[in-house]
């Protein structure tokens, strides 16, 4: 299920992501299965990540960010230049269990 964010949520997450470094880098091959798997691992661990997309075309960068978000069930928080900020909340642990 895709994550939906309000404007207030986006603002809060953008501020939180400001200090982060990119966790994943996407090359010219785009969103390959290996890249998607790495984004999955990063989101599972951190919830909020930055992805650096190494493409020169703005529309292609935007599409890669949208594709990664769709493939991982995350939301695109913000895009600036070659950086895409993705957010996916960690699933809640069943009652009485700690992660």
Backbone as XML, in Angstrom:
<?xml version="1.0"?>
<chain id="A" units="angstrom">
  <residue number="1" name="UNK">
    <atom name="N" x="0.840" y="-1.177" z="0.000"/>
    <atom name="CA" x="0.000" y="0.000" z="0.000"/>
    <atom name="C" x="0.885" y="1.240" z="0.000"/>
  </residue>
  <residue number="2" name="UNK">
    <atom name="N" x="0.694" y="2.143" z="-0.943"/>
    <atom name="CA" x="1.526" y="3.342" z="-0.983"/>
    <atom name="C" x="1.291" y="4.236" z="0.233"/>
  </residue>
  <residue number="3" name="UNK">
    <atom name="N" x="2.319" y="4.923" z="0.605"/>
    <atom name="CA" x="2.263" y="5.837" z="1.743"/>
    <atom name="C" x="1.761" y="7.187" z="1.248"/>
  </residue>
  <residue number="4" name="UNK">
    <atom name="N" x="0.792" y="7.770" z="1.963"/>
    <atom name="CA" x="0.345" y="9.117" z="1.603"/>
    <atom name="C" x="0.790" y="10.077" z="2.703"/>
  </residue>
  <residue number="5" name="UNK">
    <atom name="N" x="1.264" y="11.231" z="2.286"/>
    <atom name="CA" x="1.793" y="12.210" z="3.228"/>
    <atom name="C" x="1.059" y="13.528" z="3.092"/>
  </residue>
  <residue number="6" name="UNK">
    <atom name="N" x="0.819" y="14.171" z="4.220"/>
    <atom name="CA" x="0.249" y="15.514" z="4.192"/>
    <atom name="C" x="1.377" y="16.513" z="3.977"/>
  </residue>
  <residue number="7" name="UNK">
    <atom name="N" x="1.023" y="17.752" z="3.711"/>
    <atom name="CA" x="2.038" y="18.794" z="3.530"/>
    <atom name="C" x="2.857" y="18.960" z="4.806"/>
  </residue>
  <residue number="8" name="UNK">
    <atom name="N" x="2.209" y="18.836" z="5.944"/>
    <atom name="CA" x="2.913" y="18.960" z="7.229"/>
    <atom name="C" x="3.910" y="17.808" z="7.422"/>
  </residue>
  <residue number="9" name="UNK">
    <atom name="N" x="3.482" y="16.588" z="7.052"/>
    <atom name="CA" x="4.379" y="15.433" z="7.127"/>
    <atom name="C" x="5.588" y="15.636" z="6.224"/>
  </residue>
  <residue number="10" name="UNK">
    <atom name="N" x="5.356" y="16.078" z="4.990"/>
    <atom name="CA" x="6.454" y="16.306" z="4.049"/>
    <atom name="C" x="7.448" y="17.330" z="4.579"/>
  </residue>
  <residue number="11" name="UNK">
    <atom name="N" x="6.923" y="18.400" z="5.145"/>
    <atom name="CA" x="7.787" y="19.442" z="5.689"/>
    <atom name="C" x="8.650" y="18.905" z="6.829"/>
  </residue>
  <residue number="12" name="UNK">
    <atom name="N" x="8.031" y="18.142" z="7.707"/>
    <atom name="CA" x="8.761" y="17.559" z="8.848"/>
    <atom name="C" x="9.821" y="16.579" z="8.363"/>
  </residue>
  <residue number="13" name="UNK">
    <atom name="N" x="9.474" y="15.738" z="7.384"/>
    <atom name="CA" x="10.424" y="14.754" z="6.875"/>
    <atom name="C" x="11.561" y="15.403" z="6.095"/>
  </residue>
  <residue number="14" name="UNK">
    <atom name="N" x="11.267" y="16.462" z="5.334"/>
    <atom name="CA" x="12.329" y="17.182" z="4.619"/>
    <atom name="C" x="13.332" y="17.761" z="5.604"/>
  </residue>
  <residue number="15" name="UNK">
    <atom name="N" x="12.843" y="18.326" z="6.699"/>
    <atom name="CA" x="13.741" y="18.890" z="7.706"/>
    <atom name="C" x="14.594" y="17.795" z="8.336"/>
  </residue>
  <residue number="16" name="UNK">
    <atom name="N" x="13.979" y="16.648" z="8.594"/>
    <atom name="CA" x="14.702" y="15.527" z="9.203"/>
    <atom name="C" x="15.752" y="14.964" z="8.238"/>
  </residue>
  <residue number="17" name="UNK">
    <atom name="N" x="15.445" y="14.976" z="6.941"/>
    <atom name="CA" x="16.348" y="14.404" z="5.935"/>
    <atom name="C" x="17.499" y="15.334" z="5.579"/>
  </residue>
  <residue number="18" name="UNK">
    <atom name="N" x="17.402" y="16.585" z="5.960"/>
    <atom name="CA" x="18.414" y="17.562" z="5.573"/>
    <atom name="C" x="19.832" y="17.121" z="5.942"/>
  </residue>
  <residue number="19" name="UNK">
    <atom name="N" x="19.992" y="16.535" z="7.100"/>
    <atom name="CA" x="21.323" y="16.153" z="7.579"/>
    <atom name="C" x="21.786" y="14.797" z="7.046"/>
  </residue>
  <residue number="20" name="UNK">
    <atom name="N" x="20.937" y="14.080" z="6.350"/>
    <atom name="CA" x="21.288" y="12.742" z="5.863"/>
    <atom name="C" x="22.177" y="12.804" z="4.629"/>
  </residue>
  <residue number="21" name="UNK">
    <atom name="N" x="22.986" y="11.780" z="4.484"/>
    <atom name="CA" x="23.780" y="11.570" z="3.276"/>
    <atom name="C" x="23.036" y="10.542" z="2.422"/>
  </residue>
  <residue number="22" name="UNK">
    <atom name="N" x="23.231" y="10.533" z="1.098"/>
    <atom name="CA" x="22.563" y="9.531" z="0.268"/>
    <atom name="C" x="22.947" y="8.113" z="0.667"/>
  </residue>
  <residue number="23" name="UNK">
    <atom name="N" x="21.939" y="7.249" z="0.836"/>
    <atom name="CA" x="22.167" y="5.852" z="1.214"/>
    <atom name="C" x="22.421" y="4.985" z="-0.009"/>
  </residue>
  <residue number="24" name="UNK">
    <atom name="N" x="21.773" y="5.330" z="-1.122"/>
    <atom name="CA" x="21.822" y="4.516" z="-2.332"/>
    <atom name="C" x="22.140" y="5.433" z="-3.502"/>
  </residue>
  <residue number="25" name="UNK">
    <atom name="N" x="22.921" y="4.923" z="-4.439"/>
    <atom name="CA" x="23.235" y="5.670" z="-5.649"/>
    <atom name="C" x="22.746" y="4.869" z="-6.847"/>
  </residue>
  <residue number="26" name="UNK">
    <atom name="N" x="22.016" y="5.529" z="-7.734"/>
    <atom name="CA" x="21.471" y="4.886" z="-8.924"/>
    <atom name="C" x="22.288" y="5.351" z="-10.124"/>
  </residue>
  <residue number="27" name="UNK">
    <atom name="N" x="22.834" y="4.388" z="-10.869"/>
    <atom name="CA" x="23.644" y="4.715" z="-12.034"/>
    <atom name="C" x="22.793" y="4.866" z="-13.282"/>
  </residue>
  <residue number="28" name="UNK">
    <atom name="N" x="23.448" y="4.824" z="-14.428"/>
    <atom name="CA" x="22.777" y="5.032" z="-15.707"/>
    <atom name="C" x="21.855" y="3.885" z="-16.088"/>
  </residue>
  <residue number="29" name="UNK">
    <atom name="N" x="21.981" y="2.728" z="-15.421"/>
    <atom name="CA" x="21.101" y="1.594" z="-15.710"/>
    <atom name="C" x="19.716" y="1.800" z="-15.100"/>
  </residue>
  <residue number="30" name="UNK">
    <atom name="N" x="19.598" y="2.760" z="-14.198"/>
    <atom name="CA" x="18.293" y="3.069" z="-13.603"/>
    <atom name="C" x="17.937" y="2.138" z="-12.470"/>
  </residue>
  <residue number="31" name="UNK">
    <atom name="N" x="16.652" y="1.922" z="-12.287"/>
    <atom name="CA" x="16.147" y="1.125" z="-11.166"/>
    <atom name="C" x="16.186" y="-0.366" z="-11.442"/>
  </residue>
  <residue number="32" name="UNK">
    <atom name="N" x="17.376" y="-0.937" z="-11.427"/>
    <atom name="CA" x="17.543" y="-2.371" z="-11.645"/>
    <atom name="C" x="17.050" y="-3.132" z="-10.414"/>
  </residue>
  <residue number="33" name="UNK">
    <atom name="N" x="16.835" y="-4.440" z="-10.534"/>
    <atom name="CA" x="16.418" y="-5.225" z="-9.365"/>
    <atom name="C" x="17.406" y="-5.107" z="-8.189"/>
  </residue>
  <residue number="34" name="UNK">
    <atom name="N" x="18.694" y="-4.997" z="-8.478"/>
    <atom name="CA" x="19.676" y="-4.845" z="-7.406"/>
    <atom name="C" x="19.511" y="-3.504" z="-6.689"/>
  </residue>
  <residue number="35" name="UNK">
    <atom name="N" x="19.244" y="-2.455" z="-7.448"/>
    <atom name="CA" x="19.028" y="-1.129" z="-6.854"/>
    <atom name="C" x="17.759" y="-1.133" z="-6.010"/>
  </residue>
  <residue number="36" name="UNK">
    <atom name="N" x="16.702" y="-1.743" z="-6.532"/>
    <atom name="CA" x="15.443" y="-1.817" z="-5.783"/>
    <atom name="C" x="15.641" y="-2.593" z="-4.481"/>
  </residue>
  <residue number="37" name="UNK">
    <atom name="N" x="16.394" y="-3.684" z="-4.547"/>
    <atom name="CA" x="16.665" y="-4.463" z="-3.337"/>
    <atom name="C" x="17.448" y="-3.633" z="-2.321"/>
  </residue>
  <residue number="38" name="UNK">
    <atom name="N" x="18.406" y="-2.844" z="-2.779"/>
    <atom name="CA" x="19.193" y="-2.001" z="-1.871"/>
    <atom name="C" x="18.321" y="-0.907" z="-1.250"/>
  </residue>
  <residue number="39" name="UNK">
    <atom name="N" x="17.429" y="-0.324" z="-2.036"/>
    <atom name="CA" x="16.506" y="0.679" z="-1.507"/>
    <atom name="C" x="15.591" y="0.035" z="-0.471"/>
  </residue>
  <residue number="40" name="UNK">
    <atom name="N" x="15.121" y="-1.179" z="-0.733"/>
    <atom name="CA" x="14.291" y="-1.926" z="0.234"/>
    <atom name="C" x="15.025" y="-2.093" z="1.556"/>
  </residue>
  <residue number="41" name="UNK">
    <atom name="N" x="16.289" y="-2.531" z="1.480"/>
    <atom name="CA" x="17.079" y="-2.739" z="2.711"/>
    <atom name="C" x="17.262" y="-1.426" z="3.463"/>
  </residue>
  <residue number="42" name="UNK">
    <atom name="N" x="17.570" y="-0.360" z="2.747"/>
    <atom name="CA" x="17.794" y="0.937" z="3.390"/>
    <atom name="C" x="16.509" y="1.450" z="4.039"/>
  </residue>
  <residue number="43" name="UNK">
    <atom name="N" x="15.372" y="1.307" z="3.354"/>
    <atom name="CA" x="14.102" y="1.753" z="3.931"/>
    <atom name="C" x="13.711" y="0.918" z="5.146"/>
  </residue>
  <residue number="44" name="UNK">
    <atom name="N" x="13.976" y="-0.383" z="5.095"/>
    <atom name="CA" x="13.653" y="-1.255" z="6.228"/>
    <atom name="C" x="14.468" y="-0.867" z="7.461"/>
  </residue>
  <residue number="45" name="UNK">
    <atom name="N" x="15.684" y="-0.421" z="7.222"/>
    <atom name="CA" x="16.553" y="-0.058" z="8.347"/>
    <atom name="C" x="16.322" y="1.369" z="8.827"/>
  </residue>
  <residue number="46" name="UNK">
    <atom name="N" x="16.124" y="2.312" z="7.915"/>
    <atom name="CA" x="16.118" y="3.736" z="8.275"/>
    <atom name="C" x="14.781" y="4.459" z="8.139"/>
  </residue>
  <residue number="47" name="UNK">
    <atom name="N" x="13.832" y="3.957" z="7.395"/>
    <atom name="CA" x="12.550" y="4.603" z="7.101"/>
    <atom name="C" x="12.675" y="5.798" z="6.153"/>
  </residue>
  <residue number="48" name="UNK">
    <atom name="N" x="13.609" y="6.670" z="6.397"/>
    <atom name="CA" x="13.791" y="7.892" z="5.611"/>
    <atom name="C" x="15.181" y="7.857" z="4.991"/>
  </residue>
  <residue number="49" name="UNK">
    <atom name="N" x="15.248" y="7.887" z="3.655"/>
    <atom name="CA" x="16.549" y="7.786" z="2.989"/>
    <atom name="C" x="16.654" y="8.796" z="1.858"/>
  </residue>
  <residue number="50" name="UNK">
    <atom name="N" x="17.902" y="9.063" z="1.490"/>
    <atom name="CA" x="18.182" y="9.855" z="0.297"/>
    <atom name="C" x="18.780" y="8.923" z="-0.749"/>
  </residue>
  <residue number="51" name="UNK">
    <atom name="N" x="18.330" y="9.110" z="-1.992"/>
    <atom name="CA" x="18.835" y="8.331" z="-3.114"/>
    <atom name="C" x="19.412" y="9.313" z="-4.119"/>
  </residue>
  <residue number="52" name="UNK">
    <atom name="N" x="20.644" y="9.074" z="-4.541"/>
    <atom name="CA" x="21.277" y="9.928" z="-5.552"/>
    <atom name="C" x="21.116" y="9.259" z="-6.909"/>
  </residue>
  <residue number="53" name="UNK">
    <atom name="N" x="20.483" y="9.960" z="-7.830"/>
    <atom name="CA" x="20.224" y="9.429" z="-9.172"/>
    <atom name="C" x="21.207" y="10.094" z="-10.133"/>
  </residue>
  <residue number="54" name="UNK">
    <atom name="N" x="22.128" y="9.306" z="-10.688"/>
    <atom name="CA" x="23.210" y="9.816" z="-11.520"/>
    <atom name="C" x="22.830" y="9.934" z="-12.989"/>
  </residue>
  <residue number="55" name="UNK">
    <atom name="N" x="21.672" y="10.496" z="-13.265"/>
    <atom name="CA" x="21.243" y="10.712" z="-14.642"/>
    <atom name="C" x="21.204" y="12.205" z="-14.918"/>
  </residue>
  <residue number="56" name="UNK">
    <atom name="N" x="21.479" y="12.593" z="-16.157"/>
    <atom name="CA" x="21.502" y="14.010" z="-16.496"/>
    <atom name="C" x="20.125" y="14.567" z="-16.852"/>
  </residue>
  <residue number="57" name="UNK">
    <atom name="N" x="19.248" y="13.731" z="-17.385"/>
    <atom name="CA" x="17.931" y="14.190" z="-17.810"/>
    <atom name="C" x="16.975" y="14.310" z="-16.616"/>
  </residue>
  <residue number="58" name="UNK">
    <atom name="N" x="16.413" y="15.479" z="-16.424"/>
    <atom name="CA" x="15.529" y="15.753" z="-15.281"/>
    <atom name="C" x="14.313" y="14.825" z="-15.275"/>
  </residue>
  <residue number="59" name="UNK">
    <atom name="N" x="13.693" y="14.623" z="-16.426"/>
    <atom name="CA" x="12.505" y="13.770" z="-16.496"/>
    <atom name="C" x="12.838" y="12.317" z="-16.163"/>
  </residue>
  <residue number="60" name="UNK">
    <atom name="N" x="13.995" y="11.856" z="-16.623"/>
    <atom name="CA" x="14.427" y="10.486" z="-16.299"/>
    <atom name="C" x="14.673" y="10.343" z="-14.805"/>
  </residue>
  <residue number="61" name="UNK">
    <atom name="N" x="15.311" y="11.344" z="-14.182"/>
    <atom name="CA" x="15.547" y="11.304" z="-12.725"/>
    <atom name="C" x="14.219" y="11.231" z="-11.979"/>
  </residue>
  <residue number="62" name="UNK">
    <atom name="N" x="13.267" y="12.045" z="-12.401"/>
    <atom name="CA" x="11.959" y="12.052" z="-11.755"/>
    <atom name="C" x="11.295" y="10.685" z="-11.893"/>
  </residue>
  <residue number="63" name="UNK">
    <atom name="N" x="11.367" y="10.107" z="-13.088"/>
    <atom name="CA" x="10.748" y="8.805" z="-13.331"/>
    <atom name="C" x="11.402" y="7.709" z="-12.499"/>
  </residue>
  <residue number="64" name="UNK">
    <atom name="N" x="12.727" y="7.725" z="-12.386"/>
    <atom name="CA" x="13.433" y="6.724" z="-11.580"/>
    <atom name="C" x="12.991" y="6.832" z="-10.117"/>
  </residue>
  <residue number="65" name="UNK">
    <atom name="N" x="12.874" y="8.053" z="-9.613"/>
    <atom name="CA" x="12.408" y="8.240" z="-8.235"/>
    <atom name="C" x="11.010" y="7.702" z="-8.034"/>
  </residue>
  <residue number="66" name="UNK">
    <atom name="N" x="10.113" y="7.984" z="-8.978"/>
    <atom name="CA" x="8.734" y="7.481" z="-8.903"/>
    <atom name="C" x="8.710" y="5.955" z="-8.981"/>
  </residue>
  <residue number="67" name="UNK">
    <atom name="N" x="9.532" y="5.390" z="-9.870"/>
    <atom name="CA" x="9.587" y="3.929" z="-10.023"/>
    <atom name="C" x="10.101" y="3.260" z="-8.752"/>
  </residue>
  <residue number="68" name="UNK">
    <atom name="N" x="11.140" y="3.835" z="-8.141"/>
    <atom name="CA" x="11.670" y="3.268" z="-6.892"/>
    <atom name="C" x="10.626" y="3.326" z="-5.781"/>
  </residue>
  <residue number="69" name="UNK">
    <atom name="N" x="9.925" y="4.449" z="-5.697"/>
    <atom name="CA" x="8.885" y="4.588" z="-4.679"/>
    <atom name="C" x="7.779" y="3.558" z="-4.902"/>
  </residue>
  <residue number="70" name="UNK">
    <atom name="N" x="7.346" y="3.387" z="-6.143"/>
    <atom name="CA" x="6.287" y="2.429" z="-6.442"/>
    <atom name="C" x="6.723" y="0.995" z="-6.163"/>
  </residue>
  <residue number="71" name="UNK">
    <atom name="N" x="7.962" y="0.662" z="-6.513"/>
    <atom name="CA" x="8.466" y="-0.695" z="-6.331"/>
    <atom name="C" x="8.654" y="-1.063" z="-4.864"/>
  </residue>
  <residue number="72" name="UNK">
    <atom name="N" x="8.883" y="-0.062" z="-4.017"/>
    <atom name="CA" x="9.156" y="-0.337" z="-2.605"/>
    <atom name="C" x="8.002" y="0.034" z="-1.685"/>
  </residue>
  <residue number="73" name="UNK">
    <atom name="N" x="6.949" y="0.619" z="-2.228"/>
    <atom name="CA" x="5.819" y="1.027" z="-1.391"/>
    <atom name="C" x="6.128" y="2.252" z="-0.555"/>
  </residue>
  <residue number="74" name="UNK">
    <atom name="N" x="7.045" y="3.072" z="-1.021"/>
    <atom name="CA" x="7.458" y="4.274" z="-0.296"/>
    <atom name="C" x="6.809" y="5.507" z="-0.919"/>
  </residue>
  <residue number="75" name="UNK">
    <atom name="N" x="6.987" y="6.631" z="-0.251"/>
    <atom name="CA" x="6.500" y="7.905" z="-0.766"/>
    <atom name="C" x="7.692" y="8.787" z="-1.107"/>
  </residue>
  <residue number="76" name="UNK">
    <atom name="N" x="7.581" y="9.512" z="-2.209"/>
    <atom name="CA" x="8.599" y="10.505" z="-2.543"/>
    <atom name="C" x="8.291" y="11.739" z="-1.705"/>
  </residue>
  <residue number="77" name="UNK">
    <atom name="N" x="9.199" y="12.066" z="-0.792"/>
    <atom name="CA" x="9.016" y="13.225" z="0.073"/>
    <atom name="C" x="9.378" y="14.499" z="-0.671"/>
  </residue>
  <residue number="78" name="UNK">
    <atom name="N" x="10.522" y="14.458" z="-1.366"/>
    <atom name="CA" x="11.019" y="15.659" z="-2.033"/>
    <atom name="C" x="12.064" y="15.255" z="-3.056"/>
  </residue>
  <residue number="79" name="UNK">
    <atom name="N" x="12.226" y="16.080" z="-4.064"/>
    <atom name="CA" x="13.281" y="15.909" z="-5.060"/>
    <atom name="C" x="13.990" y="17.235" z="-5.197"/>
  </residue>
  <residue number="80" name="UNK">
    <atom name="N" x="15.309" y="17.195" z="-5.172"/>
    <atom name="CA" x="16.083" y="18.405" z="-5.423"/>
    <atom name="C" x="17.346" y="17.985" z="-6.174"/>
  </residue>
  <residue number="81" name="UNK">
    <atom name="N" x="17.497" y="18.497" z="-7.376"/>
    <atom name="CA" x="18.653" y="18.122" z="-8.189"/>
    <atom name="C" x="18.651" y="16.633" z="-8.460"/>
  </residue>
  <residue number="82" name="UNK">
    <atom name="N" x="19.742" y="15.982" z="-8.111"/>
    <atom name="CA" x="19.869" y="14.547" z="-8.347"/>
    <atom name="C" x="19.518" y="13.716" z="-7.116"/>
  </residue>
  <residue number="83" name="UNK">
    <atom name="N" x="18.941" y="14.351" z="-6.099"/>
    <atom name="CA" x="18.599" y="13.669" z="-4.853"/>
    <atom name="C" x="17.087" y="13.476" z="-4.758"/>
  </residue>
  <residue number="84" name="UNK">
    <atom name="N" x="16.695" y="12.252" z="-4.397"/>
    <atom name="CA" x="15.296" y="11.924" z="-4.134"/>
    <atom name="C" x="15.217" y="11.447" z="-2.690"/>
  </residue>
  <residue number="85" name="UNK">
    <atom name="N" x="14.291" y="12.007" z="-1.922"/>
    <atom name="CA" x="14.087" y="11.589" z="-0.531"/>
    <atom name="C" x="12.875" y="10.675" z="-0.502"/>
  </residue>
  <residue number="86" name="UNK">
    <atom name="N" x="13.075" y="9.459" z="0.026"/>
    <atom name="CA" x="12.004" y="8.475" z="0.113"/>
    <atom name="C" x="11.695" y="8.170" z="1.573"/>
  </residue>
  <residue number="87" name="UNK">
    <atom name="N" x="10.411" y="7.901" z="1.858"/>
    <atom name="CA" x="9.991" y="7.559" z="3.213"/>
    <atom name="C" x="9.020" y="6.388" z="3.157"/>
  </residue>
  <residue number="88" name="UNK">
    <atom name="N" x="9.270" y="5.413" z="4.028"/>
    <atom name="CA" x="8.340" y="4.309" z="4.238"/>
    <atom name="C" x="8.413" y="3.936" z="5.712"/>
  </residue>
  <residue number="89" name="UNK">
    <atom name="N" x="7.300" y="4.080" z="6.440"/>
    <atom name="CA" x="7.348" y="3.759" z="7.868"/>
    <atom name="C" x="7.613" y="2.272" z="8.080"/>
  </residue>
  <residue number="90" name="UNK">
    <atom name="N" x="8.314" y="1.984" z="9.167"/>
    <atom name="CA" x="8.553" y="0.588" z="9.519"/>
    <atom name="C" x="7.229" y="-0.034" z="9.930"/>
  </residue>
  <residue number="91" name="UNK">
    <atom name="N" x="7.026" y="-1.299" z="9.584"/>
    <atom name="CA" x="5.790" y="-1.939" z="10.022"/>
    <atom name="C" x="5.783" y="-2.052" z="11.540"/>
  </residue>
  <residue number="92" name="UNK">
    <atom name="N" x="4.614" y="-1.875" z="12.111"/>
    <atom name="CA" x="4.522" y="-1.938" z="13.571"/>
    <atom name="C" x="4.668" y="-3.381" z="14.014"/>
  </residue>
  <residue number="93" name="UNK">
    <atom name="N" x="5.452" y="-3.580" z="15.094"/>
    <atom name="CA" x="5.653" y="-4.916" z="15.643"/>
    <atom name="C" x="4.373" y="-5.352" z="16.352"/>
  </residue>
  <residue number="94" name="UNK">
    <atom name="N" x="4.062" y="-6.647" z="16.283"/>
    <atom name="CA" x="2.892" y="-7.125" z="17.012"/>
    <atom name="C" x="3.033" y="-6.826" z="18.513"/>
  </residue>
  <residue number="95" name="UNK">
    <atom name="N" x="1.916" y="-6.729" z="19.208"/>
    <atom name="CA" x="1.933" y="-6.402" z="20.632"/>
    <atom name="C" x="2.874" y="-7.303" z="21.411"/>
  </residue>
  <residue number="96" name="UNK">
    <atom name="N" x="3.675" y="-6.676" z="22.257"/>
    <atom name="CA" x="4.577" y="-7.412" z="23.141"/>
    <atom name="C" x="5.900" y="-7.782" z="22.528"/>
  </residue>
  <residue number="97" name="UNK">
    <atom name="N" x="6.112" y="-7.496" z="21.254"/>
    <atom name="CA" x="7.380" y="-7.839" z="20.626"/>
    <atom name="C" x="8.180" y="-6.583" z="20.369"/>
  </residue>
  <residue number="98" name="UNK">
    <atom name="N" x="9.473" y="-6.676" z="20.546"/>
    <atom name="CA" x="10.405" y="-5.584" z="20.261"/>
    <atom name="C" x="11.194" y="-5.957" z="19.028"/>
  </residue>
  <residue number="99" name="UNK">
    <atom name="N" x="11.622" y="-4.975" z="18.267"/>
    <atom name="CA" x="12.467" y="-5.236" z="17.095"/>
    <atom name="C" x="13.899" y="-5.354" z="17.500"/>
  </residue>
</chain>
